Amino acid sequence: MKNKSRKRKQMMISAVIVVCVAAIVAGYFIKNVQDREALQIGSISMGSGASAESSVVHYKGKTYQYNKNLMNVLFLGIDTTQDLSQEDMPGDAGQSDCILVLSMDKQKKTARLLQVSRDTMTDIDTYDVSGNYVSTIQGQLALQYAYGTGGKSSCWAAKKTVSRLLYDLPIDAYFSMNLDGISTVNDAVGGVTLKLSEDATVVDPTFQKGSTITLQGDMAEQFVRKRDTNVSGSNVSRMKRQTEYITILLQSMREFMKQNGNDFEETYRKLKLKPYTVTDLSMEQLEDMLSYDFLEKNIETVPGTTKEGKEHDEFYVDEDGLHDLLIQMFYTEVKE
């Protein structure tokens, strides 16, 4: 009888332990789910078929709704001179040295730019020569374009990865341009004149802080592309030059179109963009983009820290800062 009593006690103790462990595990699981849901800023619970356009976000005690008036376009500057429309072997398509999300509010007709560092460490999808998914690796964001098969395939892969990095932010279209396109468009609009906010004499002795310069020919490419790769963090100053240049270039393109009677198709032909670009935007959408003002004050950058890696710089996103930025740029508060 004593043995049976002892066994019952042991069984009861074991049951209590099991219940306690189960409670701890359940609590941990619930907390993880809550934490994960709190971080899902863009497309909440994609597995359930919900999208950012239909989602409501509860963040820091407030409720937000994705701004359905936005159209987000991914702009990629590719470090190659070859025709972007041709197919390549995975790894040979070039890298995206400039990565921007152009966010246009169709109702307010205002626009903002979100710049993403090409050195951002994130999940990169790799593909075979037929464009089939192979695996996911950790690498610089710029490599995602290279791991596609060129053209539309690489643009699609880059768009998907940038969206994932930004918590499944909807990206409606893409526009990529190669190196030759920079000087071609630059010279077609009569050059780009800007005042330097920072010293860039490492690129060209004439690029002194405070000086006003007119970029012509190869100078334009050097301005947005060149940097000292031996200096850690050199991409940061280059990113600033890129956004300064692009905002002025878009304004110059708008003026150029006015001089051509606001005939966009004629303007597009004179700019000779087609051989250097790949996009899924229609001619009407491209024309509409020029009706927005891309001002320097409306430029944001994904926050984070640059660290010197074994072979190259590595940029690590400040997730908390990114959450705040995404809410501020792409969501509107819902008043209870």
C-alpha positions as CSV (number, residue, x, y, z in Angstrom):
1,M,0.0,0.0,0.0
2,K,2.9,2.3,0.8
3,N,4.4,1.6,-2.5
4,K,1.1,2.5,-4.3
5,S,0.7,5.7,-2.3
6,R,4.3,6.6,-3.1
7,K,3.7,6.0,-6.8
8,R,0.5,8.1,-6.7
9,K,2.5,11.0,-5.1
10,Q,5.2,10.7,-7.7
11,M,2.7,10.6,-10.5
12,M,1.0,13.7,-9.1
13,I,4.3,15.5,-8.7
14,S,5.2,14.6,-12.3
15,A,1.8,15.8,-13.5
16,V,2.4,19.1,-11.8
17,I,5.8,19.5,-13.3
18,V,4.4,18.7,-16.7
19,V,1.7,21.3,-16.3
20,C,4.2,23.9,-15.1
21,V,6.6,23.2,-18.0
22,A,3.7,23.3,-20.4
23,A,2.6,26.7,-19.0
24,I,6.1,28.1,-19.3
25,V,6.4,26.9,-22.9
26,A,2.9,28.2,-23.7
27,G,3.8,31.6,-22.2
28,Y,7.0,31.8,-24.0
29,F,5.3,30.9,-27.3
30,I,2.6,33.5,-26.8
31,K,5.1,36.1,-26.0
32,N,7.1,35.2,-29.1
33,V,4.0,35.5,-31.2
34,Q,3.1,38.8,-29.6
35,D,6.6,40.2,-30.2
36,R,6.6,38.9,-33.8
37,E,3.2,40.4,-34.5
38,A,4.4,43.7,-33.0
39,L,7.3,43.7,-35.5
40,Q,5.3,42.9,-38.5
41,I,4.9,46.4,-39.7
42,G,4.1,45.9,-43.4
43,S,2.2,42.9,-44.5
44,I,0.7,41.4,-41.3
45,S,0.3,37.7,-41.2
46,M,1.1,37.1,-44.9
47,G,0.5,33.4,-44.3
48,S,-3.2,34.1,-43.8
49,G,-3.4,36.0,-47.1
50,A,-3.6,39.5,-45.5
51,S,-1.8,42.3,-47.2
52,A,-0.5,45.7,-46.1
53,E,-3.2,47.4,-48.0
54,S,-5.9,45.7,-45.9
55,S,-4.0,45.5,-42.6
56,V,-4.3,47.6,-39.5
57,V,-1.2,48.0,-37.3
58,H,-1.2,48.5,-33.6
59,Y,2.1,50.1,-32.7
60,K,3.2,51.8,-29.5
61,G,-0.3,52.2,-28.2
62,K,-1.8,53.7,-31.5
63,T,-3.6,52.2,-34.5
64,Y,-2.4,52.8,-38.0
65,Q,-3.7,51.9,-41.5
66,Y,-1.5,51.5,-44.6
67,N,-1.9,54.5,-46.9
68,K,-3.7,53.1,-49.9
69,N,-2.9,56.3,-51.9
70,L,0.7,55.4,-52.2
71,M,2.5,54.0,-55.2
72,N,6.0,52.6,-54.4
73,V,8.6,52.2,-57.1
74,L,11.9,50.5,-56.6
75,F,14.8,52.3,-58.4
76,L,18.0,50.4,-58.9
77,G,21.3,51.7,-60.2
78,I,23.3,48.8,-61.6
79,D,27.1,48.8,-61.8
80,T,27.4,47.4,-65.3
81,T,27.6,48.9,-68.9
82,Q,25.9,45.9,-70.6
83,D,22.4,45.9,-71.9
84,L,20.2,45.3,-68.8
85,S,17.5,43.5,-70.8
86,Q,19.8,40.6,-71.7
87,E,19.9,37.4,-69.7
88,D,23.0,36.5,-67.6
89,M,24.4,33.6,-65.7
90,P,23.5,34.0,-62.0
91,G,26.2,36.1,-60.4
92,D,27.1,38.0,-63.6
93,A,24.2,40.4,-63.9
94,G,25.9,43.2,-61.9
95,Q,25.1,44.6,-58.5
96,S,22.7,47.3,-57.4
97,D,24.9,50.1,-56.1
98,C,22.0,52.5,-55.7
99,I,18.7,51.3,-54.1
100,L,15.8,53.7,-53.6
101,V,12.1,53.4,-53.0
102,L,10.2,56.2,-54.6
103,S,6.9,56.6,-52.7
104,M,4.3,58.8,-54.4
105,D,1.0,59.9,-52.8
106,K,-1.4,59.9,-55.7
107,Q,-4.0,62.0,-53.9
108,K,-1.6,64.7,-52.5
109,K,0.7,64.5,-55.5
110,T,3.7,64.5,-53.1
111,A,6.7,62.2,-53.2
112,R,9.3,60.8,-50.8
113,L,12.4,58.8,-51.2
114,L,13.6,56.0,-49.0
115,Q,17.2,55.1,-49.5
116,V,18.6,51.6,-48.6
117,S,22.3,50.9,-48.2
118,R,23.7,48.5,-50.8
119,D,25.7,47.0,-47.9
120,T,22.6,46.0,-45.9
121,M,23.1,42.4,-44.6
122,T,19.9,40.4,-45.3
123,D,18.5,37.2,-46.7
124,I,19.4,36.8,-50.4
125,D,17.7,34.3,-52.6
126,T,19.8,32.4,-55.2
127,Y,18.6,31.0,-58.5
128,D,19.8,28.6,-61.1
129,V,20.3,29.4,-64.8
130,S,16.6,28.7,-65.5
131,G,15.5,31.2,-62.8
132,N,14.4,28.5,-60.4
133,Y,14.9,29.2,-56.6
134,V,17.9,27.3,-55.2
135,S,18.6,28.6,-51.6
136,T,18.7,31.6,-49.3
137,I,22.0,33.0,-48.0
138,Q,23.1,36.0,-45.9
139,G,24.7,38.7,-48.0
140,Q,24.8,42.3,-49.0
141,L,21.5,43.6,-50.5
142,A,23.3,44.7,-53.6
143,L,24.0,41.1,-54.5
144,Q,20.4,40.1,-54.9
145,Y,20.3,41.7,-58.4
146,A,23.4,39.7,-59.3
147,Y,22.0,36.4,-58.2
148,G,19.1,36.7,-60.7
149,T,19.5,36.0,-64.4
150,G,19.5,39.7,-65.5
151,G,16.8,41.9,-66.8
152,K,13.3,41.5,-65.4
153,S,14.3,38.4,-63.4
154,S,16.9,40.3,-61.4
155,C,14.6,43.3,-61.0
156,W,11.8,41.0,-59.7
157,A,14.2,39.3,-57.3
158,A,15.5,42.6,-56.0
159,K,12.0,44.0,-55.6
160,K,10.9,40.9,-53.6
161,T,14.0,41.1,-51.3
162,V,13.7,44.8,-50.6
163,S,10.0,44.4,-49.8
164,R,10.8,41.6,-47.4
165,L,13.6,43.7,-45.8
166,L,11.0,46.5,-45.2
167,Y,8.5,44.1,-43.5
168,D,6.6,43.2,-46.8
169,L,6.1,46.8,-47.8
170,P,4.1,46.8,-51.1
171,I,6.4,47.7,-54.0
172,D,4.3,48.3,-57.1
173,A,7.0,48.5,-59.8
174,Y,10.7,48.7,-60.6
175,F,13.0,50.9,-62.7
176,S,16.7,49.9,-63.2
177,M,19.4,51.8,-65.1
178,N,23.0,50.9,-65.9
179,L,26.1,53.0,-65.8
180,D,25.9,54.2,-69.4
181,G,22.5,55.5,-68.8
182,I,23.7,58.1,-66.2
183,S,25.9,60.2,-68.5
184,T,23.5,59.7,-71.5
185,V,20.5,61.1,-69.6
186,N,22.6,63.7,-67.8
187,D,23.9,65.2,-71.0
188,A,20.6,64.9,-72.8
189,V,19.0,67.3,-70.3
190,G,21.9,69.7,-70.5
191,G,23.9,68.6,-67.5
192,V,23.0,68.7,-63.8
193,T,24.0,71.7,-61.7
194,L,24.1,71.4,-57.9
195,K,25.8,72.8,-54.8
196,L,27.9,70.3,-52.9
197,S,26.8,69.9,-49.2
198,E,29.9,67.7,-48.4
199,D,33.5,67.5,-49.6
200,A,34.0,64.9,-52.4
201,T,37.5,65.7,-53.6
202,V,38.3,62.0,-53.2
203,V,36.1,61.6,-56.3
204,D,37.3,64.7,-58.2
205,P,39.6,67.6,-57.0
206,T,36.9,70.1,-58.1
207,F,34.2,68.5,-55.9
208,Q,34.8,70.8,-52.9
209,K,32.2,71.4,-50.2
210,G,30.1,74.5,-50.9
211,S,31.1,74.7,-54.6
212,T,28.5,74.8,-57.4
213,I,29.3,72.4,-60.2
214,T,27.6,71.3,-63.5
215,L,28.1,67.7,-64.1
216,Q,28.7,66.7,-67.7
217,G,29.6,63.4,-69.4
218,D,31.7,61.0,-67.2
219,M,31.7,63.4,-64.3
220,A,28.1,62.5,-63.6
221,E,28.9,58.8,-63.4
222,Q,31.9,59.5,-61.2
223,F,29.8,61.7,-58.9
224,V,27.2,59.0,-58.2
225,R,29.4,55.9,-58.4
226,K,33.0,56.5,-57.3
227,R,34.2,56.1,-53.7
228,D,37.3,54.9,-51.8
229,T,36.6,51.3,-51.2
230,N,39.6,51.1,-48.8
231,V,37.8,53.4,-46.4
232,S,35.2,51.8,-44.2
233,G,31.8,53.6,-44.5
234,S,32.6,55.3,-47.8
235,N,29.2,54.2,-49.2
236,V,27.5,56.6,-46.7
237,S,28.8,59.7,-48.4
238,R,28.2,58.2,-51.8
239,M,24.6,57.6,-50.9
240,K,24.1,61.2,-50.0
241,R,25.6,62.3,-53.3
242,Q,23.3,59.9,-55.1
243,T,20.1,61.4,-53.6
244,E,21.4,65.0,-54.2
245,Y,22.0,64.1,-57.8
246,I,18.7,62.2,-58.4
247,T,16.5,65.0,-57.0
248,I,18.1,67.6,-59.3
249,L,18.1,65.2,-62.3
250,L,14.4,64.6,-62.0
251,Q,13.8,68.4,-61.9
252,S,16.0,68.8,-65.0
253,M,14.1,66.1,-66.8
254,R,10.8,67.9,-66.0
255,E,12.2,71.1,-67.5
256,F,13.5,69.2,-70.5
257,M,10.0,67.9,-71.1
258,K,8.5,71.4,-71.0
259,Q,11.0,72.5,-73.6
260,N,9.8,69.6,-75.8
261,G,6.1,70.7,-75.6
262,N,5.3,68.3,-72.7
263,D,5.3,65.4,-75.2
264,F,6.6,62.7,-72.9
265,E,7.1,60.0,-75.6
266,E,9.1,62.4,-77.7
267,T,11.1,63.4,-74.5
268,Y,11.7,59.7,-73.7
269,R,13.0,59.1,-77.2
270,K,15.3,62.1,-77.1
271,L,16.6,61.0,-73.7
272,K,17.5,57.6,-75.3
273,L,16.7,55.7,-72.1
274,K,15.5,52.4,-73.6
275,P,18.9,50.7,-74.1
276,Y,20.0,51.4,-70.6
277,T,16.9,50.6,-68.6
278,V,14.5,47.9,-67.6
279,T,11.2,48.7,-66.1
280,D,7.6,47.3,-65.7
281,L,6.2,50.9,-65.6
282,S,4.0,52.0,-68.5
283,M,4.8,55.1,-70.5
284,E,1.8,56.8,-68.8
285,Q,3.1,55.9,-65.4
286,L,6.6,57.2,-66.2
287,E,5.1,60.4,-67.4
288,D,3.1,60.7,-64.2
289,M,6.2,60.3,-62.1
290,L,7.6,63.6,-63.4
291,S,4.5,65.4,-62.1
292,Y,5.8,64.8,-58.5
293,D,8.4,66.9,-56.7
294,F,11.2,64.9,-55.3
295,L,12.7,67.3,-52.8
296,E,15.8,66.7,-50.7
297,K,13.9,67.4,-47.5
298,N,11.7,64.4,-48.3
299,I,14.5,61.9,-48.4
300,E,14.8,59.3,-45.7
301,T,17.4,56.5,-45.1
302,V,17.0,53.1,-43.5
303,P,18.7,53.5,-40.2
304,G,21.5,51.2,-39.0
305,T,25.2,50.8,-38.4
306,T,28.1,50.1,-40.8
307,K,30.7,47.5,-39.6
308,E,33.9,46.5,-41.3
309,G,33.5,42.9,-42.4
310,K,36.2,40.4,-43.4
311,E,35.9,41.3,-47.1
312,H,33.7,44.4,-47.3
313,D,31.5,46.7,-45.3
314,E,28.4,45.3,-43.7
315,F,25.4,47.4,-42.8
316,Y,23.1,46.2,-40.1
317,V,19.6,47.7,-39.9
318,D,18.4,49.3,-36.7
319,E,15.1,47.4,-36.5
320,D,13.4,49.7,-33.9
321,G,14.3,52.8,-36.0
322,L,13.1,51.1,-39.2
323,H,9.7,50.3,-37.5
324,D,9.3,54.0,-36.6
325,L,10.3,55.1,-40.1
326,L,8.0,52.7,-41.9
327,I,5.0,53.8,-39.8
328,Q,5.9,57.5,-40.3
329,M,6.3,57.1,-44.1
330,F,3.7,54.6,-45.2
331,Y,0.9,54.6,-42.6
332,T,-1.7,57.0,-41.3
333,E,-3.0,57.1,-37.8
334,V,-6.6,55.8,-37.3
335,K,-8.4,57.8,-34.7
336,E,-10.4,55.6,-32.3
